[in-house]
Amino acid sequence: MQDLPEVISDTKSTFKVPENVADRVTLMAHDFFSVQEVKDVDSVLIRYVFHNWPDAYCTKIFRNLIPALKKGARIVVQDYLLPEPNTLSLFKERQIKCV
């Protein structure tokens, strides 16, 4: 699992790997705006990232990921589709954007 260095280093209060998978999960500091250092990846899960970034930044994230992928690799994206601005109440819109 990759995240920013400050998130990975703060695993006691922010993120705890469940004991039943701890032997199969490695926490690694990585900024997705940098080229991916792990190579020959079969699949990637990108979770709750793209809704916070304009298209140009999302494109950069994908471009940095491509050299790491094996031929035929899969990218799985789990994210929100944000509604058009001013179509929800301000409260609901803020709730969605703060995930």
N, C-alpha and C positions, 0 to 999 in steps of 0.2 A: 504494500500500500504506500502510495506516495502523497505527500502534502508538503507545504512550506516548512522550512526548518523549525520555526517557532511552534508549529502545531505538533510536529513529530517529537520534538524534545519535551513537550508538555503532556506526555501520555498519562500521567497520574491524574490530572484534573480534566483534560479535554477528551482523550480517547483511550480506551482500554481494550486491548485485543481479548476477545473471549477465550477462556482457558481451553475450550474444546477445539479451537483452531490455531492456538498460539504457536504450535510447532510447524505450521504451514504458512504462516504470515510473517513477512518481513516489513518493518517500517523503514521507509527511506525518504530522506529529505530531497525534494525536487521542486523546482519552479517550472510550471508548464510553459512558460515563455522562453525557456532554455531548451536546447536540443536534448532529446531523451538519451540518457547514457546506457540504459538497459537495451540490449540488442536481441534479435531473433524472437520477438514476442509473438505468441499465438493469438492472444486476445487482450483487449484493453476495455475496462469499464471506466467511463467518465461520468461521474455522478454529481449533479447539481452544480455545474460550472458555467455552462454557456448562457444561461438566462441573465447572468450578471455582466456580460461583456458584449460590446458591439461586434458586428460581423467581422470587421477587420482583425480584431483580437482573436476571435474564434478561429478564423482562418490561420492565424499564426500558431495557435495551439495545435491544430491538425498538421500543419507543415512541419512542426518540430517533432511530431510523433511519427510521421511516415518513415523516416530512415530506420526506426527501431523495429518495424513490423516485418514478419516473415511474409513470403508470398502467400496469399490466401487468408491472411490474418483478418480477424473481425474486430471492429470497434463498436462497442455497445454504449449508447448514450441514454442515461436516465436523467431527465430534467423536466422543467416546467415550460409550458408555452404560455407566455404572458399575454393577457388580453390587451387590446388597444388601449392607450391611455384614456382616462376619464370615462371608461365604460363600467367600472365598478366604483363602489364607495371608496373614499380615500383610505379608510380603515382596512378594507379587504385588499386593496392594492398594496398597501404597506406590508400586510401579512405575507403576501405572496413573494414580494421582493426581498424579504428578510430571511428567507430560508437559507 
